[in-house]
Amino acid sequence: MNIVLIGTGRMGRIVREQAEAHGHKIILTVDRGSAGALAGKPAADAVIDFSGPGALPQVLDYLRQTGTAYVCGTTGYSDDETSLIREIAKFSPVLYSGNFSLGVAVVKRMLETYSPFLTEAGCDCEIVETHHKSKKDAPSGTARLLRAAISSDENVGIHSLRGGTVCGIHQVNFFGQDETVTLTHEATSRAIFAKGALTAACSLAHRKAGWYSFEEIIFGGNDNECSGTDQLHKQLR
């Protein structure tokens, strides 16, 4: 698979390492300062974006012109910027997610299925997310993703902690009468996000224009050789 990589920071470097380790080719790498280099470039199989909002206009122009599949893991976009990403789904298959971890996808599915039993029983829900001290956005995209999966999410608070080199810990707490239920996901390496993004890119490269979720890729299943849980398991080895 030929990939255009947006982002030269820590996540961009890990995506490159994982892509090359699994036989993919990075044909172009740009960041916020060099995104203009996308102009006039031919279509790739996929664009993987772990950069920042500064590169978005040039990235969207490229997608509009080529119809290339777009996997975006950049967080911190405004509502207006998110709307622009949604609009590009008219031209390209698009997957925009705050997290590309299989474990987080499973936790999200569990919350969608079982949180109503706890909230309807009167449990109070609070989310605590912890990340390294250099993380700019708070709350994290993953925390917002998990809150949206909870029944009666308007009453769910998010508490953000920043310090050290923590890769990412998310705790969803349900406080009930005489009992507490806690779901915890801890990322011990950023490689899980890169592998998940590559799995998503492989799947999207075979799909028509539209808006997709990471859960569709992981749990939905299809006949493509390079997609779904089987492919993710291969990436995780």
N, C-alpha and C positions, 0 to 999 in steps of 0.2 A: 504494500500500500504506500502511495506517495502522499506525504503529509506536509502541509504548510504549518509551521509552528509559530505562534504569536506569544512572545515572552521569552526573555533571556535570563530571568531570575532563577531562584532556587527550584521552583516547580518546573520551569521550562527546561532546565538542565536534566532534571529527573525524567521528564517525558522523553527527552532525546535519548537518554541512556536506555530506558525501557523499550522505546521504539526500535532502536538499532539492535538490541538484544533479542528481539522477537522478529527480526527480518524485515522491518519496515524501513522506509527511506525518508529522511527529512530533506525535502528539496529546496526549502527556503525558510529562513528564520528571521523574524523582524521583532522589534519592540516598539514602544511608544514613539521613540525618536526616529525610527527608520521605517515606519509602516507605509510611507509613501512608495516604497519599493514594490508594493503589491500591484500598483497600477499597471495594467496591460499584461500581467502575468497570466499564463494559461491555467485552466482548471486543474486542481489536484484531486486526489480521492477524498481528502478531508482536511479541514482546518481545525487545529486544536489550539485553544486560546486560554492561556494562564498569564495574562498580562495586567492591564489596567484600563480604566475607561478612556485614557488618552488616545489609544489606538483604534477605538471603536469606529469612527467615521470611515477610515480607510478600509478596515476589515469588512464593514457592511457594503461598501462600494464593490469590493472584490467579489463578495458573495452574490451580490445582485447581478454582476456581469457574468459570473461563471456557473452559478448554481451548485457550487461545491458544498458538501456536507460540513456542518459547523457544530463543533463540540466546544462549549464555553464553560469554563470553570472559574472565571473571574467573578469575584464578589465585590460588593460596594457600589453597584450601579444605582443610579436614581430611578424613580418610576418612569420618567420619560425615556431614559436610555433602555430600560427593560422593554418598554413598548416598541422601541425601534428594533430591538432584537426579535421580538415577536412578529413584527411586520415582515422581516426578512424570510420568515418561514413560507411566504408565498413563492419564493424563488428557490429556496434550499431546504433540505432536511436539517432541522435545528434541534439541538439538545442543550438546554441551559440548566445547570444544576449547581447547587452550593456544595455538593459532595458526590464523589464517585466511588465510594466504598461499598462493597457488598454488605458488610456488617451494618452500616447505617441504613441501607435500603431495607434490610430485614427488620431493624428496629422501627423504621417508619411504618412498614407493613403491620407490625405488631401493634403499634399505637393506633393505626386506623381501625384495626379489627377489635381491639380490646379496651381502648381508653373509654369508650362510652359506658362500659360496665362500672368503671371506677368513678368517673365524673358524675354519673347518675346516682351513684351511691353516696355522693357528697364529698368525695375526696378533693382536696386542694392540690393543684399541680404547679410545680415550679421547676424550671430548667436551669442548670448551672453548666456553663461552658468555660473551659480553661484552654488558653493558647499561649504561645511564646510571646515575649514582650514586644516583638517587632510587628505583630499583626495589627493592621491599621483599622479594620472595621470591627465594630462591636454593636450589637451582638453578631455572632458569626452567621454566615449563610446557612450552615448546618443547623444551628439552633432555631433559626426562623423556619427552616424546612420541617423540623420535628414539631415545632409548635403548631404549624398549619395542619399537621396530621392528627392533632388531638381534638377530640370532641369538646365543644365549648372553649375553643382556643382563645377567645377574647379575655378570659380570666387567667391566662397562664403568664406568669412573669418569667423573664430571662435575666440571669445574673452572670455577668462577664468578668472573668479573672484573666489577668495578663502577667506573665512572668517567666523568666528563664528561657528554656528551649523546648517547652512542651509542644508536642506535635498537634495534639488535639484530644480533649476529653469532654464528652457530653454526658450529663446525668439528667435523666427525666425522673422526677420524684412525684409520687402520688401519696399525699398525707391523709390518711383516713382515721376513723375512730379506733384507737388502740393498735393500729398497724400502718406500716409504710411499705410501699412498693417502689423500687428504684430500678430503672433500666440504665445501664452504663455502656457506652462505647468508648474505647480508647484506641487511638491510632498511634502505633509505635514507629511507623515509618511513612513518609510521604509517598513512597513507591506505590502504596495501595491506591492512591488517587490517580497516579499516572497510568497504572494498569487498567483501572476502571475506565478512564477517559479513552484509552486505546481500544478497549472492547467496544465502547459506544461508537467510536469513529469507524471501526470495522463494520459495525451493523448499519450505521447511517449511510455509509457509502453505497449501500445497495437499496436504499429506500427512496421513495418519492418525496418531493417537497412537503413540509409540514412541521408541526411542533410535537416533539417527542419528550418523554420522561425517561430518566435512568431506570425506573422500575419497569417500564415497558420493555426495555432492552434486556434486563436481567430476568424478569419473570414471565414476560409475554411469550418468548420463544418464536422462532421462525426457521425457515429452511436454509438460511444463509450459512455458509461454512464458517464464517468468522464473526460469530455473534452469540449472545445469550450466555447462560451459565456455563455451558461446556467450554466456550472460548475463555471466559473469565477464569475458570479453574486452570486452564492451560497457562494463562498469563501469570497466575499467582504462584505457580510452581517455581 
